[in-house]
Amino acid sequence: MGGNQYKNIKIIGEGAFGLVYLIEKEGQQYALKHIKAKLSEEEMDEYKKIINKLSKLNNENIIKYYNILSERDTFSIIMEYAGDYNLKQFIAYYKQKSQLINQNLIHDIIIQICLGLKEIHENFIIHRDLTPDNIFIDEENYKVKIGDFGISKILYENQYTRSRKGKYHYFAPEIEKGEKQTNKVDIYSLGCIIYELFTLNEYYIDKIIEQKECKINIDIYNPQYQELIDLLLKRDYNERPNIREVINLIKI
């Protein structure tokens, strides 16, 4: 691979389009995603454009993308290795202990996700798969990084898409209905993630079980977080704030 410059160590995961390997070069570890899915020429061009944009970003809350290795009809992406631990596992750890997460820690995690998402949106990218599985967190210092842009899309101002993509439990209503979609779909997913951090439960599951508006425990947490969640989960995307407005609102 790449003239034997990189050494394969192990498989560390599977993204939207292919396997992810831990590799090493000159003592430095990286993640390599091998795209194995059969993509159309249009999908391949779109994906390469997104990776090109991501490679130019230098945000501490986004997985850094370095290079694309093309081989015939397939290609591989070399990117920053942020560990194997994600936010889904982090939440599951607390749930297993039956212990709610400290409010200050949740706040810090939310801020980091939002700062990464702000950079993504300002570069006209919608993630479309923003879930705890695709947000990496360091177990020691709680550094957060957004990754897995396998189904992301470039959308410039006044553009939209209608694709039904993403993880169902984090779908915005407009995706479920096949209606016009903008980067506000990521805002809805963010609301689901924030709810999950406070309750340790998926918003979608709780909503089905309780058949009512789901609430966090305001006897323990600042009720303004509930107001924030309600705003991000508005069914009409026009009523949801953009990511800059979310960051201003988070100054609770």
N, C-alpha and C positions, 0 to 999 in steps of 0.2 A: 504494500500500500504506500503510494507516494514515494517509490524508490526505497522502501524499507526504512523511511525516516521515522515512522511511527510504529510503536509496538503495541499490539492488542493485549489487553489485560483480561477483560471479562465483559460480558453483556450486563448492562445495568438497567435496562428498561426498554419499553416499546412505546413509541409515540404514535401520532395519527397515521404516519406513512411508513414507518419502518423501525428496525431495531436500533438501539443506542448502545454503543460500546464505550468502555473506559479505555483510553489509549494513553501512551506516554511518549514524549520526545525530549531528550536531553534533561531528564529528571522532572519535567513539567507534565502534569496530567491534564488531559483534555477529554471532552466527550465527543464522540463521532456518531452522527446519525446517518445510517445508510438507507436511502430512499428505495424501498423495494416495490412500492405500489406502482401499478401501471397508470401513469398520468398522461393525459392528452397533451399535445404540444402547447395548447393555451394554458393548461394548469401548470405545466413545467415552467413556462415563461413567467407566469404570475408568481410562482414560488421563488424563482431565482430573483425576481425584482424585490420581493419581500426580504430575502436573505441579504441582498445587496444593501437595502436600507438599514437593516438591523446591524450589519457589519460596520456601519458608519456611526452607530450610536455608542456613547460611552457613559452609560448610566449604571450606577452601582446596584440598582434594583431590577435590572434586566440581564438575563444571560447574555454574555458577550459572544458574538458570532465572528469567526476569524476568516474562514476560507471555504470554498466549494471545490471538491475534487470530482471532475466529470469523467465518466467512463462509459462510452457508447451511449446507450439509452438510459443509464442510471447515473446517479450522482450521490456524493456523500458530503456532509457538512461538518466542519470542525468548529467546535464551540467550547466555551468555558465549562469546566466541570465544577458544579456547585454542590457535589455530594449526592447521596442517594435518598436523603430525607426530605419529604415534602410536607406541605401543610395538612394534607389529609391524614398522614401518619401522626403528625403533631397533635391534631384534634383527637384522634383515636386514642392516643396515649392518655390524655386527660379524661376521656370518657371511660376508659378502662379502670381508672382510679376513682371514678365518680367524683371528680374534683373540677370545679369551674376554673377557667383561666383568669388570672389576675387582670383587672381592667386596664392598668397601665401597660401591661404587655400587649394586650389586644390592641390598644390605641397605637402603640409603636408599630405593630404589624400592619395595621390598616394604613397608617401614614406611608409606610414603605411601598405597599402595593399601589397606593394612589400615585406616588411619585413616579413609579415605573410606568403605570398606565398613562399618566400625563405625557410622558416622553413618547410613548407608543402612539397615542392619539394625535399628538402634535406633528408626528411624522406621517399622518394620514393612514395609519394601520389600524384595523380593528382586529382584535385577537380572536374572538368568536369561540374560544374554548377556555375561558378564564374560570378555572376550577381549582380547588385545593390540591388536586393531583398535579397540576401544572405550575404550582408556586413552590419553589424550593426554599427551605429554611435551615439555617445552620443551628445545630442542636446546642452549641455553646454560647454563641453571641446573638442568636435570633436574627441574623442578617437574612433578609428576604430577597429573592430574585424570581422574576416572572420568566417562564420558559415555555417550550413547546408551541411554536408558531405554525404547526403543520397545516392548519386550516384557516390561517389568518388571511386577510384580504386588504388590498390597498383601496381606499375610498377617499377621493378628494372631495372638497366642499361641494355640497348639493348632489353628490352621487349616493346611490344606495344599492343594496343587493336584496335578493329574495331567497337565497339558498337556505335549505333546512339542514344546517350543520351545527355540531357542538354536542355537548353532553346534555341529555334531555332534562335532568333534574336542575340544570342551571340555565335552561332555555328562557329567553325573554318571550313574552306572549306573542310578539310580532313574528318571531321565528316559528313558533308552534302553529300560527295561523297562516304562514307563508306570505306575510305582508311585507311592506317596505321596511328595510332594516338599515340602521346607521350605526355609528359607534356607541349609541345608547344601549345596544345589546350587552356591551361589556359593563355598563353601569348597573344593569339589572343583575348580571352575574356577580358583580361586586357586592350588591345588597344581599344576595344569597350567601356569599362567603362570610360577610360580617355577621349575619344572623347565626351562622354555624359556629363562628368563633365564640359567640356569647352563650349559645344554648347547647353546643356540642352535637346538635342534630341538624340534618339537612332540612332546609326550609320546605322543599317540595313534599317530603315525607310527612312533616308535621302538619302541613296544610291539609293533606289528604286525611290524616288521622283525626285532626281536631275539627275540620270543616269550619274553620273560622280564621280570623286574622291572628297570626302567630305573634307572640310577644316574648321579649326577653324578661328576665327577672329584675324589675326596677327597684326591688327592695335591696338588691346587691349592686346593681349597675346604675349609672347616671341615666335617667329616662330620656335624655336628649339623644342617646344612641338609638333608642327605639324610634324616635322621630326621624332620624337619619335613615334608618332601615326602611321605614314606611315610604320615605321620599324616593329612595333608590328603586323600590319595588313597585312603583306606579305602573299600572297596566298600560297607560298611554305614554309612549316614550317621549312625547313632547313635554310632559310634566316632570320628567326626570332631569336632574341637573347635569351639566357637563362635568368633566373631571376637574377642571379648574374650580368650579363652584363647589364640588364635593370637598376639595382640599380646604377651601375657606370654611365650609361648614364643620369640618372635623376639628377645628380649633375650639373644642368643647372644654 
